[in-house]
Amino acid sequence: MNGEEYIGRADESLDATYEAPMSLAEYVDTVLETPEIAAHASKYLLAAIEAAGTRTVIEEGEEKERYRFFDDPHNDGEHAILGNTEVLNAFVDDLRSIAAGRGKDEKIVWLEGPTATGKSELKRCLINGLREYSKTPEGRRYTVEWNVAGAGGSDSALTYGDTPIEDEDDWYESPVQVHPLTVFPQDVRADLLAAINEKLDDHIGIHVDGDLDPFSREAYDYLEEQYRRQGAEDLFSAVTDPGHLRVKNFVVDIGRGIGVLHSEDEGTPKERLVGSWMHGMLRELDSRGRKNPQAFSYDGVLSQGNGLLTVVEDAAQHADLLQKLLNVPDESRVKLDKGIGMDVDTQLVIISNPDLEAQLNQHAEREGQDPLKALKRRLDKHEFTYLTNLSLEAQLLRRELTNETSVWDPDSWEELETWIQEPVTVAVRDEAETATEKELAPHTVEAAALYAVVSRLDASPIPSGLDLVDKALLFDRGYLMEGDEQVDIDDYNVEKTDADGDHGIPVTYVRDIVADLLHETQDRHHPDLPVEHVIMPRDVLNAIAEGLGDAPVFSTAEAGEYEERVVPVKNHIFGEQERDVLDAMMRDKRVDETTVEEYIEHVYAWASDEQIENARGEYVDPDPLKMKVFEIEHLGRFDESNYDDNDPDEAVEAFRTDKIITALNRHAWQRRDEEFRVGDVSPKEIPVIKTVLGSHDWDDVKRTYEDFDPRQWDNPPSGTETARLKETTIENMVDMRGYSEATAELTSRHVMSQVSYRWD
């Protein structure tokens, strides 16, 4: 595209975002056609979240519906909130209750949690999401602007009805995004809202309870007085004539429907809440002997957030302000001055670290005399915790180390597992600004993320036979494999406790450790390998554990506890590396999927005791010999003693019935409304077959490669079976698992050094 084409695209974008100003009557007609655009603050926020849709995730071992809004879809996921889906869903449930007026109107939503748990991301996600939603036709947000030019001149200059608009500079927008329907008198507005709500598709009605903001009221009263002096018959029509009042849409952003009070913001409570008087302007603006609201700054957090959302960030820094907010949710009103008040329609959200709770509880021992009791009663608390899902933590760590922003939304656990384990390349710049690409080997991000998650898990309720790594895997995928069996989390009776995610190693600590390793230049592994640009899983695990004692964020007890938890993580990661090496060594010896499919078809025909039709339209008769050969050679579960000639014994029959037929019948039931054929089921969907397709052990290697010696792996003699097998293994690790030659070499050496001890 050339420059003009880009300019054209920008024009189209803005044309789709903004509308031409309309008259009040046109706005009412538009609202009667599309009532959702008149929504009050909490209903609008709820609509923006729901408009993005949902997706299914697994957290803490359970399937949950997650609102895509919190994935920051409008910003390519840059500020997505990873995990904490239950907390976010509870937040949305609160919004729904508040929007419907079901008993939570007076509540202030409080989001609390330790650092690096996603609270700041929530603020950015809300801003991004609301801004983009307001650009859509269904998310349009409107306010009013006034023009009183000429109204104070001669009577002949004050007319209405097709009044020409001579100067756009004479138009002044409501500084607090006042709702256009507040222009109407209360009785007319009530009838209008009733008509609007009849057209709504949902059960949450729209309400607009406030009055015009003080700035707009000043303009309205001035116009009304002028036209009353002239004896205008249709006074409301005169005041709201398109020459004096028009409705315009605006794009929601900070200061325009979203108010954010930052930790560093200063000023008196009044200034932080609503703004301050501009005293020089008071001398210039006539307001009949009192302060003129048009000389007010309206730069406080409630003023900016009027019409949608008010966020108090790092609320512990503004604890003095919270008590001033007590009556805002239930009365929806604040004062600019003793005689001038302002109605507000905003959803209050405060965000804090746990230190705010300590401040709120400082008088708790006084019980009924606690001066903060009323404030605490109005706070509706939702706690963010550290992530307890391996995949989410791995994704978060990758975000911290790279510029990746997309949110993982896999179709299967296998796809997610691949993303967790794959290598990551990071560009590192030295003091001379020279960029060097460094590689985090496969399983390195997984190892760091798993260690962080394991440090956050409650060890007390783990069933016998499981460890914290097992609990982490159950939380992430919802099951474990015990041999051929897929055992679900419910069968282990493992549930999330209040202590899970409450404390542990934060992602920021892990990120800094990995960053330090990336900036090291020395060779960490072997003098004959040019691998100074490679970070291995054990490098990261050792560095994290070794740094705990010196890190000021951990107490001595915490550091000691977390150091002990590195061992099961190391064992698990070694097992993953060992599997990669075995799969690469035995790649050419694996049974192909066609052979597996053929076996499944014969077993199904055997169980049916009749000829069956497969997915290719072929008819299959059970072949006892083919089944026997597959079960002995590929499954390795049986031998000749389990067969009388080719007839299976009870153990083989039970295996075929329980492991193969049961899985097929389950899929047949799931597709009971369709025509089911055995070939429609992927062999990988049958647990025992899934194991066969990709599972080997060292006995298989020893049986297949009789002259192989793992003790020669580092420098195998040329021409030996070990040398040939090593070359093939390295090639397969690069091709199958995404290893580089260097990381494949280092990983296979590490695995073989352990295998050598038990080879004989």
Buried (B, 14 or more C-beta within 10 A) or exposed (E): EEEEEEEEEEEEEEEEBBBEBBBBEBBBEBBBEBBBBBBBBBBBBBBBBBBBEBEEBBBBBBEBEBBBBBBBBBBEBBBBBBBBBBBBBBBBEBBBBBBBEEEBBBBBBBBBBBEBBBBBBBBBBBBBBBBBBBBEEEBBBBBBBBBBBBBEEEEEEBBBEEBEBEEEEEBBBBBBBBBBBBBBEEEEBEEBBEEBBEEBEBEBBBBBBBBBBBBBBBBBBBBBEBBEEEEBEEBBBBBBBBBBBBBBBBBBBBBBBBBBBBEEBEEEBBBBBBBBBBEEBBEEEEBEEEBBBBBBBBBBBBBBBBBBBBBBBBBBBBBEBBBBBBBBBEEBBBEBBEEBBBBBBBBBBBBBBEBBBEBBEEEEEEEEEBEBBEBBEBBBBBBBBBBBBBBBBBBBBBBBBBEBEEBBBBEEBEEBBBBBBBBBEBEBEEEEEEEBEBBBBBBBBBBBBBBBBBBBBBEEBBEEEBBBBBBBBBBBBBBBBEEBEBBEBEEBEBBBEEBBBBBBBBBEBBBBBBEEBBEBEEBBBEEEBEBBBBBBBBBBBBBBBEBBEEBEEBEEEBBEBBBEBBEBBBEBBBEBBBBBBBBBBBBEEBBEEEBBBBBBBBBBBBBEEEEBBBEEEEEBEBBBEBBBBBBBEBBBBBEEEBBEEEEBEEEBBEBBBEBBBEBBBEBBEEEEEEEBBBBBBEBBEBBBBBBBBEBBEBEBBEEBBEEBBBBBBBEBEEEBBBBBBBEBBBBBBBEEBBBBEBBBBBBBBBBBEEBBEEEE
